[in-house]
Amino acid sequence: MHNSIREALEFMRSGATTANVVDAIEKVGEKNVRVILTELFGWMKRQQRFNHEKPLELRNEFAWCQNLATFLESKLGMNELFEITGNQLVYQAEVDQETRVLMRGLVTQGYQPTLRPMIV
């Protein structure tokens, strides 16, 4: 279960791809995978920081939200961890609280995005 999180973290950190990450990229494109993971990891980090489990609100006007269902179905296996209900992303009911806490800890420690200067 945690392998998909670890693979995604490594991809975001170094650009390293596994067969599972490549499948996600082939399904929705590399840019969309990066945006989806940025949103997903940001949501998980907020949950960790504020100690809550509010769903991630999805807005169909954003391309990443439109591609999220396809991304979840990729071989990366995120559909074992998360599901879309209505216009929200939530944890699968089968993912117990201990696993959720562990995953949020992995993301909090492993995902440290850097700000890049804007080129004008």
Buried (B, 14 or more C-beta within 10 A) or exposed (E): EEEBBEBBBBBBEEEEBBEBBBBBBEBBBBEBBBBBBBBBBBBBBBBBEEEEEEBBEBEEEEBBBBBBBEBBBBBBBBBEBBBBEEEEBBBBEEBEEEBBEBBBEBBBEBBEEEEEEEEE
